[in-house]
Amino acid sequence: MGELEAIGDALTGTIVGRAVEPKAGETGGHTHEACCLNCGAALLGPYCHQCGQHAHVHKTLSAFFHDFAHGVLHFEGKIWRTLPLLAWKPGELTRRYIDGHRASFVSPIALFLFSVFMMFGVIGLTSHGIDTSKAQASAVKSLQKDQAKLNRLVQQRADAAKAGEATAKYDEKIADVKGEMAALQALKDGKIDPTTFKFQNEYLDDLNPVLGNAAKDPQLLFYKIKTNAYKFSWALIPISVPFVWLLFPFSRRFRLYDHTVFVTYSLCFMMLLLATGSLVGLVAASIASLFWFVPPIHMYRQLRGAYAVSKWGATWRTAVLTVFAFMAIGLFASLLVTLGLFE
């Protein structure tokens, strides 16, 4: 079921993207009308001069499925002109779109929706569950470390008591370590199912209810985060735009619109790169690891082409933008976790 859901995510993304950027009517068909079937205006050519719909429309089942396949795979043919530029000349794509070359390329937001669902669809297909044996082995090692820490705390408390000093701070630390050890022992003994992370013993009842519920069922928290990542993926754009603006503060030449197009196309590439890397990693993990070197190169090329900066200007901005990217991802992840905890 997970694989089918992932495939559905990818298809949904292409359909949503196409809905955002449709062509006004379809080419070809089986009816010939004197008036536009959409707005009723008299037809003067192959397209309606009022609403833009194609003069000829089809009414066959085979044509319907042709449109479905065409919309999913071709984005009216724009996708095949957009992706090569996005991959190799992202700055040119960004600048041309900003300058008004709209008909030849998939718009940033349509491509963004396609990329989001494609990325999550691929990750859903390639992700794996938790290895129970590894989780239990990790619990054993953590127990050993916690036992040594507990012994030190007990000795420190005894020394403080002999010296007539307060022991409250040691008591609190000892209680925390014992609670952690109890949970680890439950995992080691199989009382916690690491594939669902559901506690079968009530170790966390005294914790804050919000954090306690998340700790008792992190699988549910992860599901909420994943769901929110779908719903709030658009938030990456407004989170990232101010960081790009800081690279050109108070510039009269480049405005927020330019930065928004830059960010959106850049995010599209990064998500498609992640999806591609996940697929390559299934057959060649060593090659997939090289994908980590691609984002800075892509950002450099996009900065050079989109903003027409010098090589040095693009270099230092790429270094700063790389740091900003991690900050933006951190803010987005914090948003998702917060939403997951309080839903």
TORKOL-358450 format. One record per residue (C-alpha): residue in three letters; chain; y, z, x. Coordinates in Angstrom, 3 decimals. Layout:
# TORKOL-358450
{'ALA','A',{Y,Z,X}};
...
***
This chain:
# TORKOL-358450
{'MET','A',{0.000,0.000,0.000}};
{'GLY','A',{2.380,0.735,2.874}};
{'GLU','A',{1.946,-2.780,4.235}};
{'LEU','A',{2.627,-4.326,0.831}};
{'GLU','A',{5.687,-2.143,0.427}};
{'ALA','A',{6.962,-3.223,3.834}};
{'ILE','A',{6.473,-6.907,3.007}};
{'GLY','A',{8.285,-6.300,-0.251}};
{'ASP','A',{11.175,-4.732,1.656}};
{'ALA','A',{11.537,-7.806,3.845}};
{'LEU','A',{11.449,-10.177,0.866}};
{'THR','A',{13.875,-7.978,-1.055}};
{'GLY','A',{16.325,-8.164,1.813}};
{'THR','A',{16.351,-11.934,1.870}};
{'ILE','A',{16.754,-12.115,-1.878}};
{'VAL','A',{19.580,-9.559,-1.893}};
{'GLY','A',{21.267,-11.369,0.961}};
{'ARG','A',{21.015,-14.628,-0.931}};
{'ALA','A',{22.445,-12.981,-4.028}};
{'VAL','A',{25.471,-11.929,-2.001}};
{'GLU','A',{25.990,-15.447,-0.665}};
{'PRO','A',{24.597,-18.000,-3.096}};
{'LYS','A',{25.401,-21.644,-3.289}};
{'ALA','A',{27.087,-22.441,-6.577}};
{'GLY','A',{24.206,-24.330,-8.153}};
{'GLU','A',{21.269,-26.159,-6.617}};
{'THR','A',{20.839,-29.671,-5.334}};
{'GLY','A',{18.411,-32.010,-7.054}};
{'GLY','A',{17.024,-31.486,-10.519}};
{'HIS','A',{15.865,-33.107,-13.659}};
{'THR','A',{18.851,-33.067,-15.981}};
{'HIS','A',{22.016,-35.174,-15.837}};
{'GLU','A',{24.935,-33.737,-17.709}};
{'ALA','A',{28.424,-35.023,-18.538}};
{'CYS','A',{29.782,-31.480,-18.650}};
{'CYS','A',{29.117,-28.479,-16.464}};
{'LEU','A',{26.389,-26.300,-17.961}};
{'ASN','A',{28.074,-23.207,-16.540}};
{'CYS','A',{31.717,-23.512,-17.611}};
{'GLY','A',{31.770,-26.662,-19.778}};
{'ALA','A',{34.286,-28.583,-17.678}};
{'ALA','A',{33.960,-32.364,-17.517}};
{'LEU','A',{32.032,-33.425,-14.429}};
{'LEU','A',{33.785,-35.725,-11.979}};
{'GLY','A',{31.182,-35.661,-9.214}};
{'PRO','A',{28.001,-33.937,-8.026}};
{'TYR','A',{29.703,-30.537,-8.301}};
{'CYS','A',{31.886,-28.963,-10.958}};
{'HIS','A',{35.520,-28.918,-9.817}};
{'GLN','A',{36.120,-25.732,-11.812}};
{'CYS','A',{33.285,-23.367,-10.879}};
{'GLY','A',{31.465,-25.242,-8.111}};
{'GLN','A',{28.043,-25.393,-9.780}};
{'HIS','A',{25.902,-28.448,-9.038}};
{'ALA','A',{26.008,-31.063,-11.763}};
{'HIS','A',{22.230,-31.420,-11.922}};
{'VAL','A',{20.043,-28.447,-12.733}};
{'HIS','A',{16.278,-28.205,-12.850}};
{'LYS','A',{14.096,-26.766,-15.575}};
{'THR','A',{10.599,-26.841,-14.131}};
{'LEU','A',{8.378,-24.042,-12.880}};
{'SER','A',{7.680,-25.792,-9.581}};
{'ALA','A',{11.422,-26.139,-8.960}};
{'PHE','A',{11.870,-22.442,-9.737}};
{'PHE','A',{9.403,-21.411,-7.010}};
{'HIS','A',{10.939,-23.985,-4.689}};
{'ASP','A',{14.277,-22.220,-5.134}};
{'PHE','A',{12.631,-18.878,-4.430}};
{'ALA','A',{11.098,-20.110,-1.180}};
{'HIS','A',{14.284,-21.928,-0.264}};
{'GLY','A',{16.396,-18.828,-0.836}};
{'VAL','A',{14.063,-16.543,1.099}};
{'LEU','A',{13.490,-18.810,4.068}};
{'HIS','A',{16.586,-20.921,4.426}};
{'PHE','A',{19.706,-19.228,3.063}};
{'GLU','A',{20.754,-22.773,2.149}};
{'GLY','A',{20.052,-23.848,5.746}};
{'LYS','A',{22.857,-21.658,7.084}};
{'ILE','A',{20.429,-19.174,8.596}};
{'TRP','A',{19.195,-21.736,11.116}};
{'ARG','A',{22.748,-22.411,12.249}};
{'THR','A',{23.693,-18.744,12.291}};
{'LEU','A',{20.788,-17.104,14.130}};
{'PRO','A',{20.945,-19.194,17.337}};
{'LEU','A',{24.651,-18.449,17.698}};
{'LEU','A',{24.096,-14.798,16.816}};
{'ALA','A',{21.486,-14.513,19.558}};
{'TRP','A',{23.093,-16.528,22.353}};
{'LYS','A',{26.783,-17.019,21.493}};
{'PRO','A',{27.662,-14.060,19.247}};
{'GLY','A',{31.298,-14.124,20.289}};
{'GLU','A',{31.653,-17.752,19.253}};
{'LEU','A',{29.997,-17.029,15.902}};
{'THR','A',{32.291,-14.054,15.304}};
{'ARG','A',{35.454,-15.930,16.255}};
{'ARG','A',{34.555,-19.061,14.279}};
{'TYR','A',{33.839,-17.016,11.160}};
{'ILE','A',{37.096,-15.079,11.528}};
{'ASP','A',{38.995,-18.340,12.023}};
{'GLY','A',{37.666,-19.701,8.736}};
{'HIS','A',{34.433,-21.565,9.521}};
{'ARG','A',{32.629,-20.074,6.524}};
{'ALA','A',{30.576,-22.893,4.992}};
{'SER','A',{28.390,-23.390,8.067}};
{'PHE','A',{27.238,-19.788,8.569}};
{'VAL','A',{25.675,-16.905,6.690}};
{'SER','A',{28.393,-14.370,5.986}};
{'PRO','A',{28.225,-11.060,7.910}};
{'ILE','A',{27.425,-8.948,4.856}};
{'ALA','A',{24.686,-11.297,3.579}};
{'LEU','A',{23.102,-11.378,7.027}};
{'PHE','A',{23.470,-7.603,7.271}};
{'LEU','A',{21.505,-7.062,4.059}};
{'PHE','A',{18.831,-9.482,5.225}};
{'SER','A',{18.596,-7.704,8.602}};
{'VAL','A',{18.409,-4.208,7.108}};
{'PHE','A',{15.494,-4.972,4.843}};
{'MET','A',{13.773,-7.098,7.446}};
{'MET','A',{13.996,-4.288,9.994}};
{'PHE','A',{12.626,-1.644,7.640}};
{'GLY','A',{9.941,-4.009,6.410}};
{'VAL','A',{8.711,-4.684,9.948}};
{'ILE','A',{8.905,-1.030,10.958}};
{'GLY','A',{6.910,-0.131,7.854}};
{'LEU','A',{4.222,-2.608,8.884}};
{'THR','A',{4.055,-1.527,12.522}};
{'SER','A',{4.515,2.249,12.304}};
{'HIS','A',{1.533,4.557,12.656}};
{'GLY','A',{0.654,7.948,11.330}};
{'ILE','A',{0.522,11.197,13.280}};
{'ASP','A',{-2.382,11.814,15.645}};
{'THR','A',{-3.878,15.135,14.521}};
{'SER','A',{-5.643,15.838,17.812}};
{'LYS','A',{-2.471,15.261,19.816}};
{'ALA','A',{-0.490,17.503,17.491}};
{'GLN','A',{-3.024,20.304,17.903}};
{'ALA','A',{-3.155,19.865,21.685}};
{'SER','A',{0.617,20.106,21.783}};
{'ALA','A',{0.438,23.283,19.705}};
{'VAL','A',{-1.925,24.866,22.258}};
{'LYS','A',{0.492,24.171,25.127}};
{'SER','A',{3.426,25.501,23.116}};
{'LEU','A',{1.473,28.646,22.267}};
{'GLN','A',{0.881,29.325,25.937}};
{'LYS','A',{4.574,28.996,26.712}};
{'ASP','A',{5.554,31.185,23.760}};
{'GLN','A',{3.026,33.847,24.779}};
{'ALA','A',{4.570,34.041,28.254}};
{'LYS','A',{8.031,34.231,26.705}};
{'LEU','A',{6.879,36.971,24.324}};
{'ASN','A',{5.436,39.022,27.198}};
{'ARG','A',{8.762,38.839,29.046}};
{'LEU','A',{10.704,39.885,25.966}};
{'VAL','A',{8.373,42.829,25.301}};
{'GLN','A',{8.778,43.999,28.893}};
{'GLN','A',{12.548,43.616,28.718}};
{'ARG','A',{12.631,45.603,25.491}};
{'ALA','A',{10.559,48.374,27.049}};
{'ASP','A',{12.879,48.533,30.044}};
{'ALA','A',{15.925,48.677,27.779}};
{'ALA','A',{14.372,51.460,25.693}};
{'LYS','A',{13.650,53.523,28.801}};
{'ALA','A',{17.236,53.088,29.937}};
{'GLY','A',{18.536,54.216,26.549}};
{'GLU','A',{20.007,50.808,25.747}};
{'ALA','A',{20.034,49.106,22.334}};
{'THR','A',{16.953,47.017,21.649}};
{'ALA','A',{18.093,45.187,18.524}};
{'LYS','A',{18.719,41.889,20.289}};
{'TYR','A',{15.254,41.989,21.845}};
{'ASP','A',{13.661,42.839,18.500}};
{'GLU','A',{15.326,39.811,16.933}};
{'LYS','A',{14.158,37.468,19.705}};
{'ILE','A',{10.626,38.884,19.590}};
{'ALA','A',{10.478,38.332,15.831}};
{'ASP','A',{11.621,34.715,16.242}};
{'VAL','A',{8.986,34.010,18.899}};
{'LYS','A',{6.229,35.616,16.822}};
{'GLY','A',{7.211,33.533,13.805}};
{'GLU','A',{7.086,30.357,15.873}};
{'MET','A',{3.726,31.355,17.338}};
{'ALA','A',{2.332,32.028,13.871}};
{'ALA','A',{3.222,28.504,12.755}};
{'LEU','A',{1.788,26.988,15.949}};
{'GLN','A',{-1.403,28.997,15.542}};
{'ALA','A',{-1.734,27.708,11.989}};
{'LEU','A',{-1.411,24.145,13.275}};
{'LYS','A',{-3.981,24.799,15.990}};
{'ASP','A',{-6.433,26.295,13.470}};
{'GLY','A',{-6.041,23.362,11.083}};
{'LYS','A',{-4.156,25.388,8.477}};
{'ILE','A',{-1.316,22.890,8.717}};
{'ASP','A',{-2.019,19.234,8.062}};
{'PRO','A',{0.084,17.352,10.638}};
{'THR','A',{-0.122,14.128,8.630}};
{'THR','A',{1.736,15.759,5.758}};
{'PHE','A',{3.144,18.815,7.541}};
{'LYS','A',{2.389,20.986,4.536}};
{'PHE','A',{1.961,24.668,5.271}};
{'GLN','A',{-1.055,26.268,3.635}};
{'ASN','A',{0.209,29.724,4.597}};
{'GLU','A',{3.569,31.191,3.643}};
{'TYR','A',{5.185,31.538,7.084}};
{'LEU','A',{8.595,30.216,6.174}};
{'ASP','A',{9.448,32.071,2.973}};
{'ASP','A',{12.106,34.178,4.669}};
{'LEU','A',{13.985,31.170,6.058}};
{'ASN','A',{17.051,29.660,4.483}};
{'PRO','A',{15.726,27.827,1.391}};
{'VAL','A',{17.135,24.443,2.427}};
{'LEU','A',{15.765,24.554,5.959}};
{'GLY','A',{12.615,26.295,4.800}};
{'ASN','A',{11.749,23.567,2.323}};
{'ALA','A',{12.374,20.906,4.955}};
{'ALA','A',{10.206,22.730,7.490}};
{'LYS','A',{7.409,23.213,4.984}};
{'ASP','A',{7.331,19.501,4.199}};
{'PRO','A',{9.019,17.420,6.906}};
{'GLN','A',{7.124,14.391,5.601}};
{'LEU','A',{9.185,14.625,2.413}};
{'LEU','A',{12.351,15.045,4.455}};
{'PHE','A',{11.443,11.973,6.498}};
{'TYR','A',{10.822,10.005,3.300}};
{'LYS','A',{14.243,11.035,1.995}};
{'ILE','A',{15.864,10.036,5.276}};
{'LYS','A',{14.127,6.657,5.190}};
{'THR','A',{15.182,6.098,1.583}};
{'ASN','A',{18.754,7.085,2.367}};
{'ALA','A',{18.721,4.767,5.365}};
{'TYR','A',{18.170,1.907,2.899}};
{'LYS','A',{20.840,3.076,0.495}};
{'PHE','A',{23.463,4.062,3.045}};
{'SER','A',{22.843,1.504,5.793}};
{'TRP','A',{26.246,0.040,4.910}};
{'ALA','A',{27.803,3.272,6.233}};
{'LEU','A',{27.057,2.068,9.772}};
{'ILE','A',{29.879,-0.441,9.377}};
{'PRO','A',{32.762,1.959,8.555}};
{'ILE','A',{31.366,4.458,11.064}};
{'SER','A',{31.387,1.848,13.841}};
{'VAL','A',{34.641,-0.003,13.150}};
{'PRO','A',{36.971,2.799,14.384}};
{'PHE','A',{35.116,2.878,17.694}};
{'VAL','A',{35.681,-0.852,18.203}};
{'TRP','A',{39.326,-0.427,17.197}};
{'LEU','A',{39.690,2.085,20.045}};
{'LEU','A',{38.856,-0.731,22.477}};
{'PHE','A',{42.000,-2.588,21.316}};
{'PRO','A',{44.336,0.185,20.122}};
{'PHE','A',{47.486,-0.917,18.330}};
{'SER','A',{46.712,-4.575,18.974}};
{'ARG','A',{48.717,-6.957,16.818}};
{'ARG','A',{46.413,-9.829,17.653}};
{'PHE','A',{43.185,-8.207,16.508}};
{'ARG','A',{43.091,-6.378,13.194}};
{'LEU','A',{40.551,-4.317,11.299}};
{'TYR','A',{39.115,-7.425,9.678}};
{'ASP','A',{38.263,-8.869,13.101}};
{'HIS','A',{36.620,-5.613,14.138}};
{'THR','A',{34.647,-5.416,10.887}};
{'VAL','A',{33.227,-8.917,11.327}};
{'PHE','A',{32.429,-8.103,14.971}};
{'VAL','A',{30.641,-4.870,14.055}};
{'THR','A',{28.687,-6.382,11.173}};
{'TYR','A',{27.350,-9.318,13.175}};
{'SER','A',{26.562,-6.994,16.083}};
{'LEU','A',{24.604,-4.639,13.820}};
{'CYS','A',{22.718,-7.625,12.394}};
{'PHE','A',{21.594,-8.643,15.852}};
{'MET','A',{20.572,-5.114,16.857}};
{'MET','A',{18.473,-4.662,13.722}};
{'LEU','A',{16.777,-8.032,14.119}};
{'LEU','A',{16.175,-7.202,17.789}};
{'LEU','A',{14.543,-3.917,16.783}};
{'ALA','A',{12.343,-5.718,14.271}};
{'THR','A',{11.354,-8.316,16.872}};
{'GLY','A',{10.692,-5.631,19.472}};
{'SER','A',{8.431,-3.764,17.044}};
{'LEU','A',{6.350,-6.888,16.510}};
{'VAL','A',{6.203,-7.740,20.219}};
{'GLY','A',{5.245,-4.150,20.978}};
{'LEU','A',{2.042,-4.575,19.017}};
{'VAL','A',{0.718,-7.065,21.564}};
{'ALA','A',{2.777,-6.420,24.707}};
{'ALA','A',{4.441,-3.009,24.910}};
{'SER','A',{5.668,-3.640,28.462}};
{'ILE','A',{7.550,-6.747,27.349}};
{'ALA','A',{8.969,-4.941,24.319}};
{'SER','A',{10.373,-2.240,26.616}};
{'LEU','A',{12.564,-4.885,28.256}};
{'PHE','A',{14.384,-5.301,24.943}};
{'TRP','A',{16.368,-2.136,25.769}};
{'PHE','A',{18.357,-4.173,28.315}};
{'VAL','A',{19.405,-6.759,25.750}};
{'PRO','A',{22.047,-4.843,23.684}};
{'PRO','A',{24.597,-4.375,26.515}};
{'ILE','A',{24.281,-8.047,27.473}};
{'HIS','A',{24.762,-9.074,23.845}};
{'MET','A',{27.785,-6.795,23.424}};
{'TYR','A',{29.326,-8.232,26.599}};
{'ARG','A',{28.894,-11.816,25.408}};
{'GLN','A',{30.216,-10.993,21.951}};
{'LEU','A',{33.276,-9.220,23.336}};
{'ARG','A',{34.007,-12.120,25.693}};
{'GLY','A',{33.773,-14.743,22.973}};
{'ALA','A',{35.247,-12.892,20.007}};
{'TYR','A',{38.252,-11.348,21.747}};
{'ALA','A',{38.738,-13.802,24.634}};
{'VAL','A',{38.967,-10.963,27.177}};
{'SER','A',{38.429,-11.312,30.912}};
{'LYS','A',{35.101,-10.599,32.573}};
{'TRP','A',{36.381,-7.236,33.767}};
{'GLY','A',{37.831,-6.463,30.330}};
{'ALA','A',{34.509,-7.269,28.677}};
{'THR','A',{32.599,-5.256,31.296}};
{'TRP','A',{34.437,-1.977,30.891}};
{'ARG','A',{34.609,-2.372,27.129}};
{'THR','A',{30.836,-2.957,27.038}};
{'ALA','A',{30.269,0.268,28.966}};
{'VAL','A',{32.525,2.223,26.606}};
{'LEU','A',{31.100,0.505,23.531}};
{'THR','A',{27.567,1.458,24.606}};
{'VAL','A',{28.608,5.116,24.583}};
{'PHE','A',{30.372,4.628,21.263}};
{'ALA','A',{27.213,3.039,19.838}};
{'PHE','A',{25.168,6.151,20.572}};
{'MET','A',{27.883,8.290,19.012}};
{'ALA','A',{27.900,6.123,15.879}};
{'ILE','A',{24.107,6.298,15.627}};
{'GLY','A',{24.293,10.072,16.012}};
{'LEU','A',{26.846,10.343,13.210}};
{'PHE','A',{24.749,8.111,10.965}};
{'ALA','A',{21.588,10.112,11.713}};
{'SER','A',{23.444,13.359,10.952}};
{'LEU','A',{24.565,11.893,7.648}};
{'LEU','A',{20.997,10.930,6.731}};
{'VAL','A',{19.565,14.328,7.673}};
{'THR','A',{22.297,16.143,5.724}};
{'LEU','A',{21.686,14.020,2.648}};
{'GLY','A',{17.936,14.558,3.009}};
{'LEU','A',{18.297,18.343,3.249}};
{'PHE','A',{20.557,18.770,0.230}};
{'GLU','A',{19.071,16.193,-2.156}};
***
